[in-house]
Amino acid sequence: MQIVIDYSGTWQGTITNGSNIRTIDGAGTATFDISSPVFPVSVNVQKKDESGQMLTVKILQKGVIIKTESTLAANGAVTATVSA
């Protein structure tokens, strides 16, 4: 499973894999691998700026997008969750 964060600015958030919570922080596009997903898997990401640019979170399973969420809001946040 992969988590892809796509945003031109800076962002921060968490990836929850079962009971494990990982803090993430970055800029631009980033990909995070989850080698042994424990459902539910949830991603919460928030912009660290007031840009009106699109922030998108994608969850992929075997290269196929199974969940995607986006926001254009300034300081906007998105949450994407998959249960299986």
C-alpha positions in Angstrom: 0.0 0.0 0.0 1.2 3.5 -0.7 0.1 6.9 0.5 0.8 9.8 -2.0 0.6 13.5 -0.8 0.5 15.9 -3.7 0.8 19.6 -2.9 3.0 22.4 -4.2 3.5 23.9 -0.7 4.3 22.6 2.7 2.1 20.2 4.7 1.9 18.1 7.8 -0.2 15.3 9.1 -0.5 11.7 10.3 -0.8 8.2 8.9 -2.7 5.8 11.1 -2.1 2.1 10.4 -4.2 0.1 12.9 -3.0 1.4 16.2 0.3 2.9 14.9 0.4 6.6 14.3 3.2 8.1 12.1 3.7 11.9 12.0 4.6 13.2 8.5 5.8 16.6 7.4 7.0 17.8 4.0 6.7 19.9 0.9 5.7 19.0 -2.6 4.9 15.5 -3.6 5.8 12.6 -1.3 5.1 8.9 -1.2 4.9 6.7 1.9 5.0 2.9 1.8 3.0 0.8 4.2 4.4 -2.7 3.8 1.9 -4.5 6.2 -1.3 -2.5 6.3 -3.5 -3.0 9.4 -7.0 -1.7 8.7 -8.3 0.9 9.0 -5.6 2.9 7.4 -6.2 6.7 7.6 -4.3 9.7 6.4 -4.9 13.2 7.7 -2.9 16.0 6.0 -3.2 19.8 6.5 -1.6 22.7 4.5 0.9 24.8 6.4 0.0 27.9 4.4 -2.9 29.9 3.0 -2.5 28.8 -0.6 -5.5 28.1 -2.7 -3.6 25.4 -4.6 -5.0 21.8 -4.6 -3.8 19.5 -1.8 -4.5 15.8 -2.8 -4.1 12.6 -0.8 -4.2 9.3 -2.6 -4.2 5.8 -1.1 -3.0 3.1 -3.6 -3.2 -0.7 -3.3 -1.0 -2.6 -5.8 -0.6 0.6 -7.9 -4.4 1.3 -8.1 -5.9 4.3 -6.5 -8.5 3.1 -4.0 -9.2 6.4 -2.2 -8.5 10.0 -3.1 -9.5 13.3 -1.3 -8.6 16.9 -2.1 -9.1 20.5 -0.9 -8.5 24.0 -2.3 -9.1 25.7 1.0 -6.5 28.0 2.6 -4.9 26.0 5.5 -7.2 23.2 4.3 -7.1 19.6 5.6 -8.1 16.3 4.1 -8.7 12.9 5.5 -8.7 9.7 3.5 -9.5 6.3 5.1 -9.7 2.8 3.8 -11.2 -0.1 5.8 -9.9 -3.1 3.7 
